[in-house]
């Protein structure tokens, strides 16, 4: 047997650069390289291995460990989960900084490989710097924090353990049903130990990504349910896009007349102007989608995990006879809401259902009703995006201006705060990849790092990152990485003086926005209700190397967008927006519990309203 003597770290890189995936006859390298920040726990092991392979496996020096996982996840999402990055960190805080990124990736079903440094396997010099000691076990390290947020977790205490661990990691990373964060803890002493690996371990391997078909009898039953339905609705989730099923969804909807509503991950499954497109579903949904959803007797869910925002905390579907058909590669997700589960690929299944339903049509009355809702919503979007609000512009007007200026192939990126709700309702998608929201975890700080990953995945597209001041203050340092690597982003930074979204929730719960604004502490009241803090976001962005433009109104914003389009490096446009001018919620509700007892009258009133809404929640087995 031919052998290769390599350190454990060198073996990891040699293995990763020879992993490929294939779907529909197209092969591609699964890993595009490695993001990393070096410390004493990985610089001599993974750092040396990456330096030795720099010509064949590119290393990218990021500025924050959490951010680099977000960048990898966004890259994976843009590539329909068929490519990703590895991420290496030192031990201790470098490792635990990645936990939030791991949770974000796993919740969103996105593949990322995390390679945190770990404590000495020999234990001889323990406790080492940054080691978490436990009186119950010497096997515990801070990397155990990754266990609940990883789809696969292992600690490589001997170099030969890679021979079984790495293929298992790849099995999970390439599984369309089980993918997420994969974590391999790498003790810093083992990283540099050598082993005689079998050469065949490093041979090129192609992992086939299948398109599984549904059980025929279940598919026939689903077709029969569809033919029997009078008020059906399709909910398109992220699985439609990952499966590249957008064209097949359009054909199915056109043939049957069944309207389509979209989740956050599924937005872009249909062009906004498609005759069957009702727009967004749920808490952040359009009026038409929510009314149709409430009355639907059949809900066909394609590639969604049915989060509380989609189901409006289980209040969205009120027809007592409603039934669900779930098409999903994940058996876990397909079984939700007591559904008829079609555990299968979305594109293949929609194609088969299109044939099986025959000449079924929802009828002219139902089609006309959908047309009416669509026309009314189009007018509502125009109204919100052209309010002419003064003296400070509204967030809806900013969204409208960016949407109008951008090209169909350009990509809008956001993640947390009031923006996801407003964008879900207002953004007019014209391309399956034109809308990129991280809303499974609603992770503040994802936006700029995610935008970088998307740009790396498709440098030909313009990337518009829309971010609130709260998220910007949490994680903006990947502006530096974007400039360092030459990946231009256009960042629209909305200054609303704090946490507008949570401020609104606080008001709804009777709290009046307590503790959600960037204000000086008032010495008399003892509260943070003084003057606004004079934060100069433009100066901050400029200090990171970005080209900066200050906009103050709609006219100057449009001029700033034009200027940014001509700039060859990351550009930050800052603009103040009115935090009180919010886009309404349309016939929907989100369950955020309100204190059952309180000395505050505003809270008692909010609790009374909360109990009325909560009574509408339905329990689906």
LINCORMO-V815842 format. One record per residue. N is the residue number from 1. NEAR is the number of other ideal C-beta (glycine too) atoms within 12 Angstrom. Layout:
BEGIN
<<N,NEAR> <N,NEAR>>
END
This chain:
BEGIN
<<1,9> <2,12> <3,17> <4,20> <5,17> <6,32> <7,33> <8,43> <9,45> <10,33> <11,43> <12,45> <13,41> <14,31> <15,38> <16,44> <17,31> <18,27> <19,37> <20,24> <21,34> <22,21> <23,28> <24,18> <25,11> <26,17> <27,19> <28,24> <29,26> <30,39> <31,43> <32,32> <33,35> <34,40> <35,47> <36,47> <37,40> <38,31> <39,26> <40,26> <41,43> <42,43> <43,26> <44,26> <45,43> <46,49> <47,34> <48,26> <49,37> <50,38> <51,24> <52,22> <53,30> <54,18> <55,12> <56,19> <57,33> <58,24> <59,35> <60,35> <61,26> <62,41> <63,30> <64,34> <65,43> <66,42> <67,45> <68,51> <69,60> <70,55> <71,55> <72,53> <73,51> <74,51> <75,42> <76,48> <77,45> <78,38> <79,33> <80,37> <81,43> <82,36> <83,38> <84,47> <85,45> <86,51> <87,55> <88,51> <89,49> <90,37> <91,42> <92,30> <93,25> <94,38> <95,45> <96,33> <97,32> <98,50> <99,34> <100,35> <101,50> <102,45> <103,34> <104,44> <105,49> <106,38> <107,30> <108,44> <109,41> <110,46> <111,50> <112,53> <113,54> <114,56> <115,58> <116,53> <117,52> <118,49> <119,40> <120,31> <121,29> <122,18> <123,21> <124,12> <125,14> <126,23> <127,18> <128,26> <129,19> <130,27> <131,26> <132,26> <133,17> <134,15> <135,7> <136,9> <137,11> <138,19> <139,19> <140,22> <141,38> <142,32> <143,42> <144,26> <145,28> <146,40> <147,24> <148,16> <149,31> <150,37> <151,36> <152,34> <153,31> <154,32> <155,33> <156,39> <157,29> <158,23> <159,32> <160,22> <161,27> <162,38> <163,25> <164,18> <165,33> <166,37> <167,23> <168,23> <169,41> <170,35> <171,24> <172,33> <173,43> <174,37> <175,27> <176,40> <177,30> <178,26> <179,40> <180,41> <181,47> <182,46> <183,47> <184,46> <185,43> <186,53> <187,41> <188,47> <189,31> <190,37> <191,46> <192,29> <193,30> <194,22> <195,26> <196,18> <197,29> <198,20> <199,17> <200,15> <201,30> <202,26> <203,17> <204,19> <205,24> <206,21> <207,31> <208,21> <209,34> <210,20> <211,27> <212,25> <213,22> <214,33> <215,19> <216,15> <217,13> <218,26> <219,30> <220,20> <221,22> <222,40> <223,31> <224,21> <225,30> <226,40> <227,22> <228,18> <229,33> <230,25> <231,32> <232,42> <233,49> <234,51> <235,57> <236,50> <237,49> <238,49> <239,47> <240,43> <241,41> <242,42> <243,40> <244,32> <245,42> <246,38> <247,23> <248,34> <249,45> <250,30> <251,23> <252,40> <253,42> <254,24> <255,25> <256,37> <257,32> <258,47> <259,47> <260,50> <261,57> <262,52> <263,46> <264,47> <265,44> <266,47> <267,51> <268,45> <269,50> <270,44> <271,27> <272,33> <273,20> <274,33> <275,25> <276,40> <277,40> <278,47> <279,49> <280,52> <281,50> <282,47> <283,39> <284,42> <285,44> <286,45> <287,30> <288,37> <289,47> <290,39> <291,32> <292,44> <293,48> <294,32> <295,28> <296,36> <297,28> <298,39> <299,48> <300,46> <301,52> <302,53> <303,47> <304,46> <305,35> <306,40> <307,34> <308,26> <309,39> <310,45> <311,40> <312,37> <313,27> <314,31> <315,30> <316,46> <317,42> <318,27> <319,23> <320,11> <321,17> <322,32> <323,30> <324,41> <325,45> <326,41> <327,49> <328,42> <329,41> <330,34> <331,22> <332,18> <333,35> <334,37> <335,22> <336,30> <337,31> <338,20> <339,34> <340,34> <341,28> <342,43> <343,31> <344,39> <345,34> <346,47> <347,37> <348,29> <349,43> <350,47> <351,28> <352,28> <353,43> <354,29> <355,20> <356,28> <357,33> <358,14> <359,13> <360,27> <361,22> <362,34> <363,17> <364,11> <365,14> <366,28> <367,24> <368,16> <369,25> <370,37> <371,24> <372,20> <373,34> <374,32> <375,20> <376,22> <377,35> <378,25> <379,17> <380,25> <381,35> <382,19> <383,20> <384,32> <385,32> <386,22> <387,27> <388,17> <389,25> <390,14> <391,12> <392,24> <393,34> <394,36> <395,45> <396,36> <397,37> <398,52> <399,41> <400,35> <401,37> <402,45> <403,36> <404,26> <405,28> <406,34> <407,20> <408,23> <409,19> <410,34> <411,42> <412,48> <413,47> <414,51> <415,42> <416,37> <417,43> <418,44> <419,49> <420,44> <421,39> <422,41> <423,48> <424,42> <425,47> <426,46> <427,45> <428,34> <429,38> <430,26> <431,27> <432,35> <433,34> <434,36> <435,48> <436,48> <437,47> <438,48> <439,43> <440,34> <441,35> <442,34> <443,37> <444,35> <445,39> <446,54> <447,52> <448,53> <449,54> <450,53> <451,52> <452,48> <453,52> <454,44> <455,37> <456,38> <457,34> <458,26> <459,20> <460,16> <461,28> <462,34> <463,45> <464,46> <465,54> <466,49> <467,49> <468,48> <469,44> <470,35> <471,42> <472,42> <473,26> <474,27> <475,40> <476,41> <477,33> <478,48> <479,42> <480,29> <481,36> <482,42> <483,30> <484,19> <485,28> <486,17> <487,35> <488,33> <489,52> <490,44> <491,52> <492,49> <493,48> <494,46> <495,40> <496,42> <497,31> <498,34> <499,31> <500,37> <501,37> <502,27> <503,30> <504,31> <505,30> <506,26> <507,26> <508,28> <509,30> <510,28> <511,24> <512,21> <513,28> <514,23> <515,18> <516,30> <517,33> <518,28> <519,23> <520,18> <521,16> <522,13> <523,10> <524,9> <525,12> <526,9> <527,17> <528,23> <529,21> <530,18> <531,13> <532,18> <533,18> <534,13> <535,24> <536,17> <537,38> <538,28> <539,15> <540,24> <541,38> <542,23> <543,17> <544,30> <545,26> <546,36> <547,29> <548,31> <549,32> <550,26> <551,35> <552,23> <553,24> <554,30> <555,16> <556,21> <557,35> <558,28> <559,21> <560,35> <561,34> <562,22> <563,22> <564,36> <565,24> <566,16> <567,23> <568,16> <569,26> <570,39> <571,39> <572,47> <573,42> <574,37> <575,41> <576,32> <577,42> <578,26> <579,32> <580,20> <581,27> <582,28> <583,39> <584,22> <585,27> <586,37> <587,27> <588,38> <589,31> <590,32> <591,27> <592,26> <593,19> <594,29> <595,20> <596,15> <597,10> <598,18> <599,9> <600,18> <601,12> <602,22> <603,25> <604,19> <605,20> <606,27> <607,25> <608,19> <609,19> <610,28> <611,17> <612,15> <613,26> <614,22> <615,16> <616,22> <617,23> <618,22> <619,12> <620,21> <621,10>>
END
